[in-house]
Amino acid sequence: MKHCLVVDDSRVIREVACRILEGLEFETAEANDAESALLACRSRMPDAILLNAPQPGGVAFLKRLRRERNGSHPVVVLCTTQNNVTCIEAGIVAGANDYLMKPFDQDVLHEKLAQVGLI
C-alpha cells in the first residue's frame, strides 16, 4: 500500500484529503506545517506528498526534502487555491512534480495521481 503525507494548515482539508486517499487505497499521514512534514518524512519517507503550495515554508520544505536521504523519492503534488503562476512555478522549481487546484474531489485527485504514476 502506498503512503501519502498530506501537508496543510487546515485540519478540514487534511481530513478530506486523507479520506479520499484512503478510498484510493493509500495509507495516510498528516502534517500541519512544513517543519512537522519534514520530521514525518525523516521518520518515514512517503511515496507521495500533497503540499499546500502557499503554506509558509512550503518552498523551503521542498528544497530541504529533496536534500534528505531518499528525498527525491516522493512525488510531490502542490495543492493551491491560487491560480498564481509565480507560486506554482516556484514550487515546481523547488522540486514539486505537479500541482492541483483546490477544491478537488476523488475523481480529480485520482486523475492527478494517475498522471504522476502513483495509480
DSSP file (Angstrom, degrees, kcal/mol; ACC not computed):
  #  RESIDUE AA STRUCTURE BP1 BP2  ACC     N-H-->O    O-->H-N    N-H-->O    O-->H-N    TCO  KAPPA ALPHA  PHI   PSI    X-CA   Y-CA   Z-CA
    1    1 A M              0   0    0      0, 0.0    25,-0.1     0, 0.0     2,-0.1   0.000 360.0 360.0 360.0 131.8    0.0    0.0    0.0
    2    2 A K  E     -a   26   0A   0     23,-0.5    25,-3.4   116,-0.1     2,-0.4  -0.422 360.0-136.1 -76.0 151.6    1.4    3.4   -1.0
    3    3 A H  E     -a   27   0A   0     23,-0.2    44,-2.3    -2,-0.1    45,-1.8  -0.924  18.4-171.1-114.5 130.5    1.9    6.0    1.7
    4    4 A C  E     -ab  28  48A   0     23,-2.9    25,-1.8    -2,-0.4     2,-0.5  -0.981  12.0-151.6-125.8 131.8    0.9    9.7    1.3
    5    5 A L  E     -ab  29  49A   0     43,-2.5    45,-2.5    -2,-0.4     2,-0.6  -0.886  11.1-154.6 -99.1 127.0    1.6   12.6    3.6
    6    6 A V  E     -ab  30  50A   0     23,-2.7    25,-2.3    -2,-0.5     2,-0.6  -0.915   9.7-169.7-105.7 119.4   -0.9   15.5    3.5
    7    7 A V  E     +ab  31  51A   0     43,-3.3    45,-2.4    -2,-0.6     2,-0.3  -0.928  27.9 129.1-115.5 111.6    0.5   18.8    4.5
    8    8 A D        -     0   0    0     23,-1.9     6,-0.1    -2,-0.6    23,-0.1  -0.970  56.0-134.4-158.6 144.5   -2.0   21.6    5.0
    9    9 A D  S    S+     0   0    0     -2,-0.3     2,-0.6     4,-0.0    23,-0.1   0.585  88.3  84.9 -78.5  -8.1   -2.6   24.1    7.8
   10   10 A S     >  -     0   0    0      1,-0.2     4,-2.3     2,-0.0     5,-0.2  -0.851  64.4-159.2 -97.3 118.6   -6.3   23.4    7.6
   11   11 A R  H  > S+     0   0    0     -2,-0.6     4,-2.5     1,-0.2     5,-0.2   0.880  94.4  54.1 -60.2 -39.2   -7.4   20.4    9.6
   12   12 A V  H  > S+     0   0    0      2,-0.2     4,-2.6     1,-0.2     5,-0.2   0.927 108.2  47.9 -63.4 -46.1  -10.6   20.1    7.5
   13   13 A I  H  > S+     0   0    0      1,-0.2     4,-2.8     2,-0.2     5,-0.2   0.923 112.2  50.4 -61.0 -44.1   -8.6   20.0    4.2
   14   14 A R  H  X S+     0   0    0     -4,-2.3     4,-2.6     1,-0.2    -2,-0.2   0.929 111.8  47.7 -60.0 -44.8   -6.2   17.3    5.7
   15   15 A E  H  X S+     0   0    0     -4,-2.5     4,-2.3     2,-0.2    -2,-0.2   0.918 113.7  46.4 -63.5 -44.2   -9.2   15.2    6.8
   16   16 A V  H  X S+     0   0    0     -4,-2.6     4,-2.3     2,-0.2    -2,-0.2   0.938 114.0  47.9 -64.4 -46.7  -11.0   15.4    3.5
   17   17 A A  H  X S+     0   0    0     -4,-2.8     4,-2.8    -5,-0.2    -2,-0.2   0.914 112.5  49.2 -61.6 -43.0   -7.8   14.7    1.5
   18   18 A C  H  X S+     0   0    0     -4,-2.6     4,-2.8    -5,-0.2     5,-0.2   0.906 109.6  51.5 -64.3 -40.9   -6.9   11.7    3.8
   19   19 A R  H  X S+     0   0    0     -4,-2.3     4,-1.7    -5,-0.2    -1,-0.2   0.924 112.6  45.8 -61.9 -43.8  -10.4   10.3    3.5
   20   20 A I  H  X S+     0   0    0     -4,-2.3     4,-1.0     2,-0.2    -2,-0.2   0.944 114.0  48.7 -63.1 -47.6  -10.2   10.5   -0.4
   21   21 A L  H ><>S+     0   0    0     -4,-2.8     5,-2.1     1,-0.2     3,-0.6   0.892 108.9  52.3 -61.5 -40.9   -6.7    9.0   -0.4
   22   22 A E  H ><5S+     0   0    0     -4,-2.8     3,-1.5     1,-0.3    -1,-0.2   0.864 105.9  55.0 -64.3 -34.5   -7.8    6.1    1.9
   23   23 A G  H 3<5S+     0   0    0     -4,-1.7    -1,-0.3     1,-0.3    -2,-0.2   0.739 105.6  52.9 -66.5 -23.0  -10.6    5.4   -0.5
   24   24 A L  T <<5S-     0   0    0     -4,-1.0    -1,-0.3    -3,-0.6    -2,-0.2   0.206 127.8-103.3 -95.3  13.6   -8.0    5.2   -3.2
   25   25 A E  T < 5S+     0   0    0     -3,-1.5   -23,-0.5     1,-0.3     2,-0.4   0.837  74.6 140.0  68.3  38.5   -6.1    2.6   -1.1
   26   26 A F  E   < -a    2   0A   0     -5,-2.1     2,-0.4    -8,-0.2    -1,-0.3  -0.852  52.0-130.6-103.1 145.8   -3.4    4.9    0.2
   27   27 A E  E     -a    3   0A   0    -25,-3.4   -23,-2.9    -2,-0.4     2,-0.3  -0.788  37.2-153.5 -85.1 140.3   -2.1    4.8    3.8
   28   28 A T  E     +a    4   0A   0     -2,-0.4     2,-0.3   -25,-0.2   -23,-0.2  -0.835  24.9 180.0-124.0 157.2   -2.1    8.4    5.0
   29   29 A A  E     -a    5   0A   0    -25,-1.8   -23,-2.7    -2,-0.3     2,-0.3  -0.947  19.3-141.0-141.8 159.9   -0.3   10.7    7.5
   30   30 A E  E     -a    6   0A   0     -2,-0.3     2,-0.3   -25,-0.2   -23,-0.2  -0.915  15.7-179.2-126.9 150.6   -0.9   14.4    8.2
   31   31 A A  E     -a    7   0A   0    -25,-2.3   -23,-1.9    -2,-0.3     3,-0.1  -0.983  15.8-157.4-143.3 140.3    1.3   17.4    9.0
   32   32 A N  S    S+     0   0    0     -2,-0.3     2,-0.3   -25,-0.2   -25,-0.1   0.528  76.3  18.8 -97.4  -5.4    0.0   20.9    9.7
   33   33 A D  S  > S-     0   0    0      1,-0.1     4,-2.0    22,-0.1     5,-0.1  -0.960  83.5 -98.0-154.9 172.6    3.2   22.8    8.8
   34   34 A A  H  > S+     0   0    0     22,-0.6     4,-2.3    -2,-0.3     5,-0.2   0.874 118.2  52.0 -64.4 -40.0    6.5   22.4    6.9
   35   35 A E  H  > S+     0   0    0      1,-0.2     4,-2.0     2,-0.2    -1,-0.2   0.923 111.2  46.8 -65.7 -43.4    8.6   21.6   10.0
   36   36 A S  H  > S+     0   0    0      1,-0.2     4,-2.3     2,-0.2    -1,-0.2   0.865 111.0  54.2 -63.7 -35.8    6.2   18.8   11.0
   37   37 A A  H  X S+     0   0    0     -4,-2.0     4,-2.3     2,-0.2    -2,-0.2   0.910 107.2  49.4 -65.5 -42.3    6.2   17.5    7.5
   38   38 A L  H  X S+     0   0    0     -4,-2.3     4,-2.1     2,-0.2    -2,-0.2   0.909 111.2  49.5 -64.6 -41.4   10.0   17.3    7.4
   39   39 A L  H  X S+     0   0    0     -4,-2.0     4,-1.7     2,-0.2    -1,-0.2   0.909 110.3  51.0 -62.4 -41.6   10.0   15.4   10.7
   40   40 A A  H  X S+     0   0    0     -4,-2.3     4,-2.7     1,-0.2    -2,-0.2   0.898 110.0  49.9 -62.3 -40.4    7.4   13.0    9.3
   41   41 A C  H  < S+     0   0    0     -4,-2.3    -1,-0.2     1,-0.2    -2,-0.2   0.864 108.8  51.8 -67.4 -35.7    9.5   12.4    6.2
   42   42 A R  H  < S+     0   0    0     -4,-2.1    -1,-0.2     1,-0.2     3,-0.2   0.834 112.9  46.2 -68.9 -30.9   12.6   11.7    8.3
   43   43 A S  H  < S-     0   0    0     -4,-1.7     2,-0.3     1,-0.3    -2,-0.2   0.909 138.7  -4.3 -75.6 -44.2   10.6    9.2   10.3
   44   44 A R  S  < S-     0   0    0     -4,-2.7    -1,-0.3    -5,-0.2    -2,-0.1  -0.839  72.3-136.2-153.6 110.7    9.0    7.5    7.2
   45   45 A M        -     0   0    0     -2,-0.3   -42,-0.1    -3,-0.2    -4,-0.1  -0.549  28.3-140.6 -71.6 121.4    9.6    8.8    3.7
   46   46 A P        -     0   0    0      0, 0.0   -42,-0.2     0, 0.0     3,-0.1  -0.270  13.7-129.6 -78.3 167.5    6.2    8.7    1.9
   47   47 A D  S    S+     0   0    0    -44,-2.3    28,-2.5     1,-0.2     2,-0.3   0.760  93.4  16.8 -80.6 -28.9    5.6    7.7   -1.7
   48   48 A A  E     -bc   4  75A   0    -45,-1.8   -43,-2.5    26,-0.3     2,-0.4  -0.975  61.9-158.9-144.4 153.9    3.6   10.9   -2.2
   49   49 A I  E     -bc   5  76A   0     26,-2.5    28,-3.0    -2,-0.3     2,-0.7  -0.987   6.7-157.9-136.1 125.8    3.1   14.3   -0.6
   50   50 A L  E     -bc   6  77A   0    -45,-2.5   -43,-3.3    -2,-0.4     2,-0.5  -0.931  26.1-169.0 -97.6 116.1    0.1   16.6   -1.1
   51   51 A L  E     -bc   7  78A   0     26,-2.4    28,-3.3    -2,-0.7     2,-0.7  -0.929  28.2-126.2-118.4 123.3    1.5   20.0   -0.1
   52   52 A N  E >   - c   0  79A   0    -45,-2.4     3,-1.3    -2,-0.5    28,-0.2  -0.541  30.0-149.3 -62.2 109.5   -0.5   23.2    0.4
   53   53 A A  T 3  S+     0   0    0     26,-2.5     6,-0.2    -2,-0.7    -1,-0.2   0.882  88.0  42.5 -59.3 -49.1    1.5   25.4   -2.0
   54   54 A P  T 3  S+     0   0    0      0, 0.0    -1,-0.3     0, 0.0     3,-0.1   0.497  83.9 129.9 -81.2   3.3    1.2   28.8   -0.4
   55   55 A Q  S X  S-     0   0    0     -3,-1.3     3,-2.6     1,-0.1     4,-0.3  -0.246  75.1 -95.3 -53.9 136.8    1.8   27.4    3.1
   56   56 A P  T 3  S+     0   0    0      0, 0.0   -22,-0.6     0, 0.0    -1,-0.1  -0.337 112.8  12.9 -55.3 128.6    4.5   29.3    4.9
   57   57 A G  T 3> S+     0   0    0     -3,-0.1     4,-3.0   -24,-0.1     5,-0.2   0.497  88.5 127.0  84.6   2.9    7.8   27.4    4.3
   58   58 A G  H <> S+     0   0    0     -3,-2.6     4,-2.1     2,-0.2     5,-0.1   0.919  76.2  42.2 -61.1 -46.6    6.4   25.2    1.6
   59   59 A V  H  > S+     0   0    0     -4,-0.3     4,-2.1     2,-0.2    -1,-0.2   0.909 116.0  49.5 -67.7 -41.6    9.1   26.1   -1.0
   60   60 A A  H  > S+     0   0    0      1,-0.2     4,-2.5     2,-0.2    -2,-0.2   0.896 109.0  53.7 -63.2 -39.6   11.8   25.8    1.7
   61   61 A F  H  X S+     0   0    0     -4,-3.0     4,-3.3     2,-0.2    -2,-0.2   0.931 107.5  50.6 -58.8 -46.0   10.3   22.5    2.8
   62   62 A L  H  X S+     0   0    0     -4,-2.1     4,-2.4     1,-0.2    -2,-0.2   0.918 110.7  48.4 -59.4 -44.6   10.6   21.2   -0.8
   63   63 A K  H  X S+     0   0    0     -4,-2.1     4,-0.7     1,-0.2    -1,-0.2   0.918 115.3  44.4 -62.7 -43.4   14.2   22.2   -1.1
   64   64 A R  H >X S+     0   0    0     -4,-2.5     4,-0.7     1,-0.2     3,-0.7   0.900 111.6  53.9 -68.1 -40.6   15.1   20.6    2.2
   65   65 A L  H >< S+     0   0    0     -4,-3.3     3,-1.5     1,-0.2    -2,-0.2   0.936 104.7  53.5 -57.7 -48.4   13.1   17.5    1.4
   66   66 A R  H 3< S+     0   0    0     -4,-2.4    -1,-0.2     1,-0.3    -2,-0.2   0.699 107.6  52.1 -65.5 -18.4   14.9   17.0   -1.9
   67   67 A R  H << S+     0   0    0     -3,-0.7    -1,-0.3    -4,-0.7    -2,-0.2   0.596  91.9  98.3 -89.6 -12.6   18.3   17.1    0.0
   68   68 A E  S X< S-     0   0    0     -3,-1.5     3,-2.5    -4,-0.7     4,-0.3  -0.296  94.6 -84.1 -71.3 157.5   17.2   14.4    2.5
   69   69 A R  T 3  S+     0   0    0      1,-0.3    -1,-0.1     2,-0.1    -2,-0.1  -0.487 121.0   2.6 -60.4 127.4   18.2   10.8    2.2
   70   70 A N  T >  S+     0   0    0     -2,-0.2     3,-1.5    -4,-0.1    -1,-0.3   0.590  95.1 132.5  64.6  13.8   15.6    9.3   -0.2
   71   71 A G  T <   +     0   0    0     -3,-2.5    -2,-0.1     1,-0.3    -4,-0.1   0.627  62.7  61.2 -70.5 -12.8   14.1   12.8   -0.5
   72   72 A S  T 3  S+     0   0    0     -4,-0.3    -1,-0.3     1,-0.1    -6,-0.1   0.601  90.6  75.5 -84.8 -10.5   14.0   12.5   -4.3
   73   73 A H  S <  S+     0   0    0     -3,-1.5    -2,-0.2     2,-0.1    -1,-0.1   0.930  72.6  83.5 -69.8 -49.4   11.6    9.6   -4.0
   74   74 A P  S    S-     0   0    0      0, 0.0     2,-0.6     0, 0.0   -26,-0.3  -0.272  74.4-131.7 -64.6 140.7    8.2   11.1   -3.0
   75   75 A V  E     -c   48   0A   0    -28,-2.5   -26,-2.5    21,-0.1     2,-0.6  -0.814  26.5-153.0 -83.4 123.0    6.1   12.5   -5.8
   76   76 A V  E     -c   49   0A   0     -2,-0.6    21,-2.6    19,-0.3    22,-1.5  -0.893  12.9-171.9-107.5 123.2    5.0   16.0   -4.6
   77   77 A V  E     -cd  50  98A   0    -28,-3.0   -26,-2.4    -2,-0.6    22,-0.3  -0.962  17.7-140.4-113.9 118.1    1.8   17.5   -5.8
   78   78 A L  E     -cd  51  99A   0     20,-2.7    22,-2.7    -2,-0.5     2,-0.5  -0.563  12.0-156.3 -73.3 137.4    1.2   21.1   -4.8
   79   79 A C  E     +cd  52 100A   0    -28,-3.3   -26,-2.5    -2,-0.3     2,-0.3  -0.979  23.5 164.5-116.4 125.2   -2.4   21.9   -3.8
   80   80 A T  E     - d   0 101A   0     20,-2.3    22,-2.7    -2,-0.5   -28,-0.0  -0.988  41.8-161.4-143.4 148.6   -3.4   25.5   -4.3
   81   81 A T  S    S+     0   0    0     -2,-0.3     2,-0.5    20,-0.2    -1,-0.1   0.517  78.3  88.6 -96.8 -11.7   -6.5   27.7   -4.4
   82   82 A Q        -     0   0    0      2,-0.1     2,-1.1     1,-0.1     6,-0.1  -0.751  67.0-152.8 -92.9 128.2   -4.4   30.4   -6.1
   83   83 A N        +     0   0    0     -2,-0.5     2,-0.8     4,-0.0     3,-0.1  -0.371  48.8 144.3 -89.8  55.4   -4.2   30.4   -9.8
   84   84 A N     >  -     0   0    0     -2,-1.1     4,-2.2     1,-0.2     3,-0.2  -0.853  38.5-164.5-102.8 105.7   -0.8   32.2   -9.3
   85   85 A V  H  > S+     0   0    0     -2,-0.8     4,-3.1     1,-0.2     5,-0.2   0.858  89.3  56.0 -59.1 -38.0    1.7   31.1  -11.9
   86   86 A T  H  > S+     0   0    0      2,-0.2     4,-2.3     1,-0.2    -1,-0.2   0.917 108.6  46.8 -61.9 -44.4    4.6   32.5   -9.9
   87   87 A C  H  > S+     0   0    0     -3,-0.2     4,-1.8     2,-0.2    -2,-0.2   0.921 115.1  45.9 -62.9 -45.9    3.7   30.5   -6.8
   88   88 A I  H  X S+     0   0    0     -4,-2.2     4,-2.4     2,-0.2    -2,-0.2   0.921 112.7  50.3 -65.5 -44.3    3.2   27.3   -8.9
   89   89 A E  H  X S+     0   0    0     -4,-3.1     4,-2.9     1,-0.2     5,-0.2   0.902 108.1  53.1 -60.7 -41.6    6.5   27.9  -10.8
   90   90 A A  H  X S+     0   0    0     -4,-2.3     4,-1.8    -5,-0.2    -1,-0.2   0.900 110.6  47.9 -61.2 -40.3    8.4   28.4   -7.5
   91   91 A G  H  X>S+     0   0    0     -4,-1.8     5,-2.6     2,-0.2     4,-0.7   0.900 112.2  48.0 -66.2 -41.7    7.1   25.1   -6.2
   92   92 A I  H ><5S+     0   0    0     -4,-2.4     3,-0.9     3,-0.2    -2,-0.2   0.921 112.0  49.3 -66.0 -43.7    8.0   23.2   -9.4
   93   93 A V  H 3<5S+     0   0    0     -4,-2.9    -1,-0.2     1,-0.2    -2,-0.2   0.868 108.4  55.1 -62.4 -36.1   11.5   24.8   -9.4
   94   94 A A  H 3<5S-     0   0    0     -4,-1.8    -1,-0.2    -5,-0.2   -28,-0.2   0.638 135.6 -80.0 -74.6 -13.9   11.9   23.8   -5.8
   95   95 A G  T <<5S+     0   0    0     -3,-0.9   -19,-0.3    -4,-0.7    -3,-0.2   0.479  78.7 142.3 132.0   2.3   11.1   20.1   -6.6
   96   96 A A      < -     0   0    0     -5,-2.6    -1,-0.3     1,-0.1   -19,-0.2  -0.438  38.8-150.8 -71.0 149.5    7.3   19.6   -6.9
   97   97 A N        -     0   0    0    -21,-2.6     2,-0.3     1,-0.2   -20,-0.2   0.773  68.2 -24.6 -89.6 -29.7    6.3   17.2   -9.6
   98   98 A D  E     -d   77   0A   0    -22,-1.5   -20,-2.7    -7,-0.0     2,-0.3  -0.935  60.6-120.7-166.2-179.7    2.9   18.7  -10.4
   99   99 A Y  E     -d   78   0A   0     -2,-0.3     2,-0.3   -22,-0.3   -20,-0.2  -0.941  10.6-159.7-139.9 163.3    0.1   20.8   -9.0
  100  100 A L  E     -d   79   0A   0    -22,-2.7   -20,-2.3    -2,-0.3     2,-0.3  -0.998  20.2-126.6-144.3 133.9   -3.6   20.5   -8.3
  101  101 A M  E     -d   80   0A   0     -2,-0.3   -20,-0.2   -22,-0.2   -18,-0.0  -0.658  39.4 -98.8 -84.7 137.8   -6.2   23.3   -7.8
  102  102 A K  S    S+     0   0    0    -22,-2.7     2,-0.1    -2,-0.3     3,-0.0  -0.733  96.7  52.0 -92.4 148.8   -8.4   23.2   -4.6
  103  103 A P  S    S+     0   0    0      0, 0.0     2,-0.3     0, 0.0    -2,-0.1   0.582  76.2 165.9 -78.2 153.9  -11.1   22.3   -4.1
  104  104 A F        -     0   0    0     -2,-0.1     2,-0.2    -4,-0.1    -2,-0.1  -0.914  20.2-152.9-129.9 159.1  -10.7   18.8   -5.5
  105  105 A D     >  -     0   0    0     -2,-0.3     4,-2.6    -3,-0.0     5,-0.3  -0.599  41.7 -84.7-120.1-175.4  -12.8   15.6   -5.3
  106  106 A Q  H  > S+     0   0    0      1,-0.2     4,-2.7    -2,-0.2     5,-0.2   0.891 125.6  50.9 -60.7 -41.6  -12.0   11.9   -5.5
  107  107 A D  H  > S+     0   0    0      2,-0.2     4,-2.3     1,-0.2    -1,-0.2   0.923 112.5  45.6 -64.0 -43.9  -12.2   11.9   -9.3
  108  108 A V  H  > S+     0   0    0      2,-0.2     4,-2.3     1,-0.2    -2,-0.2   0.921 115.6  46.2 -66.0 -44.4   -9.8   14.8   -9.8
  109  109 A L  H  X S+     0   0    0     -4,-2.6     4,-2.7     2,-0.2     5,-0.2   0.906 111.7  52.0 -66.4 -40.2   -7.3   13.5   -7.2
  110  110 A H  H  X S+     0   0    0     -4,-2.7     4,-2.1    -5,-0.3    -2,-0.2   0.928 110.6  48.7 -59.3 -45.7   -7.5   10.0   -8.8
  111  111 A E  H  X S+     0   0    0     -4,-2.3     4,-2.2    -5,-0.2    -2,-0.2   0.916 112.3  47.8 -61.8 -44.0   -6.8   11.5  -12.2
  112  112 A K  H  X S+     0   0    0     -4,-2.3     4,-1.7     2,-0.2    -2,-0.2   0.914 111.5  49.6 -65.5 -42.6   -3.8   13.6  -10.9
  113  113 A L  H  <>S+     0   0    0     -4,-2.7     5,-2.9     1,-0.2     6,-0.8   0.851 111.1  50.5 -65.9 -33.5   -2.3   10.6   -9.1
  114  114 A A  H ><5S+     0   0    0     -4,-2.1     3,-1.3     4,-0.2    -1,-0.2   0.901 107.2  54.4 -67.2 -41.1   -2.6    8.5  -12.2
  115  115 A Q  H 3<5S+     0   0    0     -4,-2.2    -2,-0.2     1,-0.3    -1,-0.2   0.851 110.0  46.1 -62.0 -34.8   -0.9   11.3  -14.3
  116  116 A V  T 3<5S-     0   0    0     -4,-1.7    -1,-0.3    -5,-0.1    -2,-0.2   0.359 121.0-107.7 -93.2   6.9    2.1   11.3  -11.9
  117  117 A G  T < 5S+     0   0    0     -3,-1.3    -3,-0.2    -4,-0.1    -2,-0.1   0.675  86.7 116.2  84.4  19.0    2.3    7.5  -11.9
  118  118 A L      <       0   0    0     -5,-2.9    -4,-0.2    -6,-0.2  -116,-0.1   0.619 360.0 360.0 -94.2 -14.0    1.0    6.7   -8.4
  119  119 A I              0   0    0     -6,-0.8    -5,-0.2    -9,-0.1    -1,-0.1   0.313 360.0 360.0-126.5 360.0   -2.1    4.8   -9.6
